[in-house]
Structure formats: C-alpha cells, structure tokens
Amino acid sequence: MKYSVIVAHPEDGSVLALPSSGGWTVPSFESAVSDSRAVEHINAEMRKQLGFETWTLKCAGRGETNDGRWRLYFAVARRKCVSIPVGAKWLGSNEASAAGFDEARVRTAVEKWFHELDSPSSLSSPWESVGWFPSVCGWMYAQLDALGFITTTPITQQRAWGLSCTTKVGTDKGDVYFKGTPPFMAHEGSAMQAVAQQCPQLLPAPLTSDAERGWVLMPDYGSEMLHECADIERWEEALRTFSKVQVEQVEHIGYWLSLNIPDRRLSRMVEMIDPLIASCAATLADGVNGLSKSEVDALRSLSMPLKLMCARLAQYPVPHTLVHGDLGGNILIKDEGYTFFDWTDVCVSHPFFEMATISGAYFDESVLKDNPDAEIRLQDAYLEPWSEVMPMERLVEAFEASRPLGALHQTMTYMWILTNISPDARPELEGGLLHWVRSLLRLCGRDF
C-alpha cells in the first residue's frame, strides 16, 4: 500500500514540498500495515526520510487505483526549527496552490488542509490541530512528575483516528499510556476512574484523567488479549466476572448516569428507534457497499416490531445496569484475573446487550471455532450470576428476546459515533454501522 504524507510546519501550518521530476511532491513510502489507525510506522518513516520527528494527525484520504491501494495522511513537525532536505520548501496556501504538486489527490488534500486550517470543523478531533500535541506532552510530563514517575524514553505516538489518539512513554515504573478522546466521549476518563473505584476487579485505576478535555493517563494494562486465547474456560470465567459486577451495580445506576454517560434504558431506546431508522436509511442507502432498496424498506418496516420487542423484554425482571458496550475485543488476561478496557461506549442499559459483541464476533472464524458448544457455554456463563433474579430457563428466554435489541443497541452506538465525528473519519466506522444494521435485519427475520 502506498502512503503519502502531507507534513505541516507547527508554527504557521505551511506544508513541506519535495522536488520531483513533475514539479513538487510530498513524502511517500510503501507499507504492508493495513490498520489505518496505526501511525508509529508513519512517524518512523518521516524520521528516516526527513531527518526530524513528526506527529501524525489523521488519515485524510484513501482509495484504490490500478497501481493498488493508497492512503494519505496529515502530519506536523514536532519542532519549529528543523532542517529540511535539500531543495525542499515550506509552502503557504498561495504558494502551494501555484506549486503544481505532481499528484491530483495530493493537490486536493493540500487545498483541504489549508481550508481546514482557516475554517476548522466543530466535528474535527482535537488532535487534528497543530498545537494539540505540545499541550498533551506538557500535561503528561507534569502529571508524571507529580506522581513521582521518572521518564526514561521520549513520548511516542501509537494511534490516531476519529475516536482516539494514543501515545506511550517509558518510565522507571513501566510504560505509561495516554489516550485522548473527542468531546462527545470525554466521559471515558471519569468513567474509568469510577469503574476502578466501584469495581476494582474489572479495571486497575488510571493514573489520572482530565474529564473536561477527555484525557486519561494509564499504566500498562498488558497485551495478552482474551480474543486470542483458545481456552474457553478463561472466556467463561471472564464473562462471569463481568456479569457478577453488573448484578452488583444495579442499585447504583443513578450514580453511573450522574457521570453523563449515555442513557440506553429500554424506554429511552424506544424513543430513539424512529430517528435511528431514518438516519440509517439516509446514511447507508445507495452508498458504496451500502443498503439495497429492499434492505432500506425492510429496515423502515421495523419501527413497531422493535418497540414491541422492547416492551416484551421489559416484562422480564432483569434490571438495567452498567454496560461496557464493546466487550468483544477489549478484555485482557492479567495473571489470574482480567482487565476490561476501552470504556468509550459505556452506558446504562439492559445487561444482556453486552453479549452482542461476544456472540457477534467470535463464533465463526475465531480461536473458539473448534468448540461447537462455545456459544451456549458462554451464554450460560454470562447468565449464571443473574440466576438470583429468576430461574435459568427464564433467563435464557429473556436472552433470546434481547438478541435483536442487542444489535439495535450497537446500531445506536455506531450512529451516535458517526453523527459526532468528521466526514474524514466516517469511512473507518460506516462498515460497523452497516454490519449491525444487517445483523438487526437478520435477527428480525428481514435478511436477504
């Protein structure tokens, strides 16, 4: 895959132009990295080609030609005073327009860069600003110093995409990670602090957080992912652990709602169904890899059935509680226990919706594919702590009734995200919305 990088100056936003046979170009390279969120390799390549350090701001474009796939990123030099390659120039808006970059997509992206510099969108992620990273680094160093940590390596960047930007720094007490989120997810840091305090078996406490800016500083939680573990008993144990905590937190939903996390209780979901259907139909209809007309019609026909499903599920005495919202790929094995991380989708809702990202992600092509009874075993493990509410037979009935609504819940999450991020970031997430809409249609008997 070809990567092209438009590198900006941190002081005035001018862009770096390199001489080429066709006029001017920008740094480019080939890489097999397919995760568009990963940026370490981009910064490393800029260091190699240009001789100075950069921060990667975002993926600004992607596509495919006869020559293969390509991606284009915006980045910014970390320092104002840097030596640039021989023949290279920093170009302002007017100079860049007249410069004649040798690729049309680069010319378009450079124009876009200067437009966004002059008129930033309210939906842009904070880390798209050239002045964001110095503020973050200053905050990280100040917090670590106050906590008695001594840094042993420079700060490096791991990811940058519509939902987060992450960095890492080595210290005398191990690696420390920073995560920044967009404003609509700024509750994550305070939610993590609350989870660590209320439910320490789920999450070690973050080192500190800034709820107003959506910043959180975390210790190294480890790297052994549950979804890469073929031992189904570990899965069962992890789900029982989480479910037991949900049972305990039923009496504390007022506290969780006070943290400004989303309210997805069934009554609230009923209110959201019609606007959601309209938004999904508008977003996905007639798009590339979008919904067909028959799928859109089927989706629109689900308004009353979904409301009736919510009413039916509400008849079972399973109370609302704390919901992580995206368990499937966010559980780490830590010694004899587990760490449940990435709380951006946290909400108060029906607990059985938690299983949507487990059963929806890992029973086909996964480490559990050779366990023919995996789905039923994990279902029973998750339901077991709820047996104090009602008998297992009735719990299984309620769980079956919840399955289409679990897909509805995920659809609501993805639409909430897409509504609040910039158009640049949406291609990375529209596929998730499409997946959950089609899962919803299938679970409601409307698949094609």
Legacy VTK file of the C-alpha trace (Angstrom):
# vtk DataFile Version 3.0
C-alpha trace
ASCII
DATASET POLYDATA
POINTS 448 float
0.000 0.000 0.000
1.261 3.469 -0.872
1.333 6.040 1.911
1.609 9.769 1.160
2.122 12.262 3.985
1.456 15.980 3.945
3.741 17.375 6.663
2.860 20.771 8.127
5.001 23.302 9.941
3.909 23.630 13.602
4.082 27.411 13.594
2.124 28.545 10.544
0.737 25.335 9.005
2.725 25.646 5.790
3.287 22.308 4.060
6.549 20.626 3.117
7.087 20.227 -0.632
9.826 17.976 -2.006
11.253 18.468 -5.511
10.291 15.883 -8.124
10.568 15.434 -11.878
6.954 16.530 -12.213
7.305 19.636 -10.061
6.651 19.022 -6.365
5.645 16.063 -4.286
5.230 15.015 -0.647
6.938 12.208 1.289
5.659 8.764 0.323
6.503 5.132 1.011
5.167 1.606 0.696
3.963 -0.326 3.730
2.089 -3.557 4.449
0.403 -2.011 7.517
-3.337 -2.177 6.870
-4.695 -0.713 10.109
-5.450 2.898 9.237
-5.383 3.822 12.939
-1.744 2.800 13.388
0.737 5.643 12.944
4.026 4.566 14.548
5.347 3.398 11.186
4.409 6.713 9.566
6.327 8.779 12.094
9.279 6.377 11.849
9.360 6.722 8.062
9.186 10.539 8.260
12.128 10.473 10.684
14.057 8.329 8.192
13.197 10.392 5.107
13.159 13.911 6.511
15.507 13.721 9.475
13.040 15.144 12.020
10.220 13.935 14.269
6.528 14.242 13.395
3.112 13.679 14.911
0.505 12.088 12.627
-2.804 13.956 12.776
-5.206 11.812 10.756
-5.871 9.767 7.656
-7.184 12.331 5.197
-7.962 10.084 2.246
-7.882 6.538 0.950
-8.674 4.703 -2.243
-7.582 2.219 -4.850
-6.226 2.598 -8.371
-4.793 0.243 -10.953
-1.496 0.614 -9.088
-3.009 -0.624 -5.831
-4.388 0.816 -2.627
-3.292 4.162 -1.237
-3.709 6.285 1.875
-2.934 9.934 2.506
-2.195 11.375 5.960
-1.710 14.779 7.527
1.216 15.158 9.945
3.010 18.003 11.706
6.677 18.523 12.573
7.268 18.305 16.319
9.611 21.298 16.399
9.507 24.719 14.763
13.174 24.771 13.805
14.114 21.731 11.740
16.491 21.144 8.847
14.670 20.020 5.725
16.004 18.008 2.765
17.967 19.823 0.086
15.651 21.502 -2.423
12.568 21.156 -0.207
10.397 24.153 0.716
7.736 25.109 3.221
4.810 26.416 1.169
1.995 28.641 2.378
-1.527 28.499 0.960
-0.930 30.713 -2.072
2.457 29.177 -2.854
1.041 25.664 -2.547
-1.800 26.472 -4.957
0.696 27.618 -7.560
3.300 24.948 -6.879
1.913 22.170 -9.059
2.065 19.006 -6.954
2.501 16.044 -9.260
-0.484 14.020 -7.994
-4.071 15.226 -8.182
-5.035 13.673 -4.845
-2.129 15.461 -3.153
-3.191 18.790 -4.679
-6.736 18.248 -3.446
-5.563 17.261 0.012
-3.261 20.283 0.314
-6.174 22.567 -0.571
-8.256 20.778 2.032
-5.507 21.213 4.627
-5.398 24.979 4.235
-9.188 25.223 4.156
-9.438 23.305 7.443
-6.624 25.386 8.902
-8.617 28.563 8.209
-12.071 27.102 8.978
-11.785 24.132 11.348
-14.892 21.996 11.661
-16.593 21.668 15.030
-16.522 17.902 14.399
-12.746 17.743 13.935
-10.880 15.670 16.514
-8.772 17.797 18.895
-5.548 16.088 17.767
-6.044 17.399 14.216
-4.847 20.771 15.489
-1.130 21.505 15.058
-0.913 22.842 18.610
-2.550 19.896 20.389
0.434 17.603 20.889
2.669 20.093 22.749
-0.168 20.619 25.228
-0.561 16.869 25.692
3.163 16.315 26.201
3.347 19.129 28.736
0.380 17.660 30.618
1.847 14.140 30.559
5.223 15.272 31.923
3.595 17.401 34.613
1.314 14.572 35.769
4.103 12.002 35.797
6.360 14.325 37.754
3.603 14.935 40.319
3.099 11.182 40.643
6.813 10.548 41.185
7.483 8.856 37.834
10.798 9.407 36.058
10.572 9.232 32.261
13.126 7.013 30.562
12.125 7.326 26.884
10.622 10.039 24.681
6.882 10.129 24.100
5.884 8.122 21.027
2.573 8.019 19.206
0.687 4.763 18.606
-2.669 5.591 17.033
-4.669 8.458 15.582
-8.191 8.089 14.205
-11.639 9.561 14.678
-12.231 8.095 18.138
-8.887 8.416 19.888
-5.239 9.354 19.821
-2.804 7.346 21.937
0.804 7.857 22.961
3.296 5.960 25.132
6.218 6.937 27.316
8.688 4.748 29.216
9.164 5.423 32.932
11.061 3.940 35.853
7.784 2.233 36.837
6.971 0.785 33.442
5.357 2.089 30.279
2.606 4.685 30.667
-0.099 5.284 28.056
-2.052 8.410 27.218
-5.424 8.370 25.477
-7.311 11.361 24.157
-10.921 11.142 23.011
-13.225 13.528 21.128
-15.505 15.755 23.244
-18.565 13.510 22.939
-16.560 10.671 24.521
-14.799 12.797 27.126
-16.654 10.923 29.877
-14.384 7.889 29.407
-11.699 9.063 31.832
-14.123 9.773 34.686
-15.978 6.544 33.884
-12.709 4.591 34.121
-11.876 6.208 37.436
-15.352 5.309 38.706
-15.134 1.721 37.441
-11.757 1.258 39.117
-13.160 2.588 42.372
-16.529 0.817 42.306
-15.459 -2.363 40.506
-11.717 -2.891 41.045
-11.940 -6.471 39.759
-12.664 -5.045 36.287
-10.024 -2.346 35.868
-6.882 -1.095 37.623
-7.174 2.605 38.338
-5.899 5.034 35.694
-3.054 7.191 36.934
-5.040 10.382 36.365
-7.534 11.931 33.973
-8.822 15.275 32.765
-12.552 14.804 32.189
-13.027 18.222 30.621
-10.503 17.551 27.863
-11.120 13.797 27.551
-7.561 12.860 28.543
-6.551 9.830 30.570
-3.136 8.534 31.667
-2.919 4.781 32.272
-0.422 2.210 33.476
0.481 -0.675 31.180
-2.534 -2.998 31.333
-0.740 -5.799 29.479
-1.069 -7.266 25.996
-2.492 -10.797 26.334
-5.867 -10.483 24.627
-8.694 -12.832 25.563
-9.923 -12.990 21.968
-6.594 -14.645 21.051
-6.970 -17.301 23.774
-8.356 -20.718 22.765
-9.107 -21.768 26.351
-12.881 -21.420 26.572
-12.774 -21.718 30.355
-10.950 -18.384 30.508
-13.738 -16.866 28.432
-16.359 -18.308 30.755
-14.533 -17.004 33.799
-14.165 -13.519 32.299
-17.857 -13.301 31.443
-18.911 -14.495 34.902
-16.623 -11.896 36.444
-18.139 -9.099 34.422
-21.715 -10.273 34.864
-21.349 -10.524 38.652
-20.255 -6.889 38.731
-23.249 -5.871 36.633
-25.560 -7.563 39.144
-23.859 -5.647 41.953
-24.160 -2.321 40.105
-27.918 -2.500 39.545
-28.526 -0.450 42.692
-26.047 2.209 41.547
-27.414 3.210 38.127
-28.197 6.715 39.412
-24.515 7.146 40.188
-23.463 5.980 36.723
-25.960 8.270 34.996
-24.627 11.182 37.071
-21.315 10.772 35.210
-23.040 11.866 31.975
-22.670 8.505 30.284
-25.367 7.680 27.701
-28.781 6.524 28.908
-29.796 3.483 26.850
-32.529 2.104 29.097
-35.336 0.421 27.167
-37.716 3.370 27.448
-35.053 5.658 26.024
-34.294 3.190 23.231
-37.951 3.183 22.198
-37.773 6.965 21.767
-34.647 6.612 19.611
-35.919 3.926 17.209
-37.667 6.102 14.617
-34.905 8.756 14.388
-32.343 5.954 14.193
-34.101 4.186 11.327
-34.370 7.447 9.399
-30.697 8.256 9.976
-29.512 4.764 8.996
-31.582 4.789 5.827
-30.181 8.196 4.854
-26.587 7.305 5.733
-26.402 3.868 4.140
-28.866 3.985 1.236
-27.329 3.904 -2.242
-23.812 4.249 -0.857
-20.786 2.204 -1.767
-21.331 -1.142 -0.058
-24.473 0.347 1.467
-28.003 -0.965 1.895
-30.080 -2.040 -1.077
-33.541 -0.561 -1.588
-35.133 -3.757 -0.286
-32.943 -3.590 2.830
-33.898 0.040 3.418
-37.588 -0.858 3.045
-37.143 -3.762 5.457
-35.397 -1.508 7.969
-38.213 1.040 7.791
-40.733 -1.716 8.459
-39.119 -2.489 11.827
-40.324 0.560 13.746
-43.282 -1.028 15.542
-41.787 -4.555 15.822
-38.716 -3.163 17.592
-40.824 -1.146 20.007
-42.856 -4.258 20.782
-39.625 -6.228 21.329
-38.514 -3.599 23.870
-41.862 -3.926 25.634
-41.570 -7.702 25.667
-38.022 -7.639 27.051
-39.114 -5.182 29.748
-41.580 -7.778 31.050
-38.704 -9.909 32.308
-37.447 -8.705 35.718
-33.862 -8.164 34.562
-32.899 -4.649 35.679
-30.821 -2.064 33.852
-27.222 -1.674 34.952
-23.729 -0.623 33.914
-22.906 -1.749 30.361
-19.422 -1.648 28.828
-20.827 -1.650 25.296
-17.939 -3.246 23.409
-16.616 -6.210 25.369
-15.698 -8.418 22.400
-12.169 -7.210 21.710
-11.437 -5.316 24.920
-10.616 -7.940 27.553
-7.047 -8.592 28.661
-5.847 -11.633 30.596
-3.902 -10.359 33.586
-2.334 -13.001 35.833
-5.329 -14.880 37.253
-7.789 -12.102 36.506
-8.924 -9.874 33.672
-8.774 -6.232 32.682
-11.767 -4.799 30.844
-10.529 -1.723 28.971
-11.715 0.859 26.403
-14.793 2.358 28.063
-15.759 4.843 25.335
-19.075 3.017 24.692
-20.056 2.768 28.360
-23.739 3.369 29.122
-26.636 2.329 31.333
-28.751 -0.220 29.528
-30.053 -3.785 29.556
-27.177 -6.044 30.621
-27.840 -8.771 28.069
-26.897 -6.389 25.242
-23.333 -6.899 26.433
-23.206 -10.260 24.693
-23.808 -8.794 21.224
-20.116 -8.106 20.632
-19.158 -11.509 22.021
-21.518 -13.752 20.050
-21.403 -11.472 17.031
-17.636 -11.533 16.744
-16.154 -14.794 17.846
-18.152 -17.879 16.966
-17.351 -18.181 13.274
-13.721 -17.565 12.343
-12.042 -17.352 15.726
-9.969 -19.177 18.286
-13.206 -20.772 19.521
-14.335 -22.103 16.154
-13.352 -25.651 17.122
-15.659 -25.539 20.152
-19.094 -26.436 18.732
-20.805 -25.617 22.025
-18.949 -22.338 22.562
-21.949 -20.064 22.135
-24.159 -21.915 24.603
-21.331 -22.257 27.136
-20.527 -18.562 27.077
-24.203 -17.653 27.187
-24.713 -19.801 30.287
-21.566 -18.441 31.948
-22.773 -14.884 31.430
-26.323 -15.627 32.598
-25.305 -17.605 35.690
-24.882 -14.608 38.060
-28.364 -13.387 37.063
-29.948 -16.575 38.418
-30.697 -14.684 41.624
-33.138 -12.607 39.564
-35.044 -15.511 38.018
-34.547 -19.186 37.026
-32.089 -20.044 34.263
-34.865 -21.211 31.938
-36.471 -17.768 32.082
-33.089 -16.071 31.759
-32.491 -17.951 28.503
-35.901 -16.774 27.254
-35.022 -13.197 28.116
-31.624 -13.543 26.496
-33.203 -14.782 23.231
-35.637 -11.867 23.370
-32.706 -9.481 23.809
-30.673 -10.597 20.807
-32.248 -8.380 18.112
-32.181 -5.478 20.561
-28.503 -6.111 21.222
-27.925 -5.458 17.518
-30.182 -2.403 17.777
-28.092 -1.140 20.683
-24.887 -1.492 18.651
-26.542 0.286 15.724
-27.400 3.160 18.053
-23.797 3.318 19.244
-22.415 3.496 15.716
-24.903 6.153 14.638
-24.067 8.177 17.764
-20.404 7.976 16.789
-20.922 8.815 13.102
-23.068 11.808 13.995
-20.292 13.261 16.124
-17.140 12.743 14.039
-15.787 14.494 10.985
-16.502 13.142 7.485
-12.829 12.123 7.139
-13.182 9.628 9.975
-16.502 8.116 8.910
-15.213 5.577 6.354
-13.441 3.737 9.183
-16.740 3.310 11.024
-19.512 3.158 8.420
-18.690 -0.501 7.878
-19.529 -1.140 11.534
-22.888 0.575 11.160
-23.658 -1.459 8.049
-22.690 -4.683 9.843
-25.004 -4.028 12.780
-27.917 -2.882 10.630
-27.665 -6.107 8.643
-27.365 -8.117 11.861
-30.509 -6.380 13.092
-32.358 -7.245 9.878
-31.213 -10.867 10.123
-32.194 -11.255 13.766
-35.606 -9.779 12.970
-36.107 -12.194 10.052
-35.681 -9.469 7.411
-32.371 -10.523 5.846
-31.926 -11.027 2.111
LINES 1 449
448 0 1 2 3 4 5 6 7 8 9 10 11 12 13 14 15 16 17 18 19 20 21 22 23 24 25 26 27 28 29 30 31 32 33 34 35 36 37 38 39 40 41 42 43 44 45 46 47 48 49 50 51 52 53 54 55 56 57 58 59 60 61 62 63 64 65 66 67 68 69 70 71 72 73 74 75 76 77 78 79 80 81 82 83 84 85 86 87 88 89 90 91 92 93 94 95 96 97 98 99 100 101 102 103 104 105 106 107 108 109 110 111 112 113 114 115 116 117 118 119 120 121 122 123 124 125 126 127 128 129 130 131 132 133 134 135 136 137 138 139 140 141 142 143 144 145 146 147 148 149 150 151 152 153 154 155 156 157 158 159 160 161 162 163 164 165 166 167 168 169 170 171 172 173 174 175 176 177 178 179 180 181 182 183 184 185 186 187 188 189 190 191 192 193 194 195 196 197 198 199 200 201 202 203 204 205 206 207 208 209 210 211 212 213 214 215 216 217 218 219 220 221 222 223 224 225 226 227 228 229 230 231 232 233 234 235 236 237 238 239 240 241 242 243 244 245 246 247 248 249 250 251 252 253 254 255 256 257 258 259 260 261 262 263 264 265 266 267 268 269 270 271 272 273 274 275 276 277 278 279 280 281 282 283 284 285 286 287 288 289 290 291 292 293 294 295 296 297 298 299 300 301 302 303 304 305 306 307 308 309 310 311 312 313 314 315 316 317 318 319 320 321 322 323 324 325 326 327 328 329 330 331 332 333 334 335 336 337 338 339 340 341 342 343 344 345 346 347 348 349 350 351 352 353 354 355 356 357 358 359 360 361 362 363 364 365 366 367 368 369 370 371 372 373 374 375 376 377 378 379 380 381 382 383 384 385 386 387 388 389 390 391 392 393 394 395 396 397 398 399 400 401 402 403 404 405 406 407 408 409 410 411 412 413 414 415 416 417 418 419 420 421 422 423 424 425 426 427 428 429 430 431 432 433 434 435 436 437 438 439 440 441 442 443 444 445 446 447
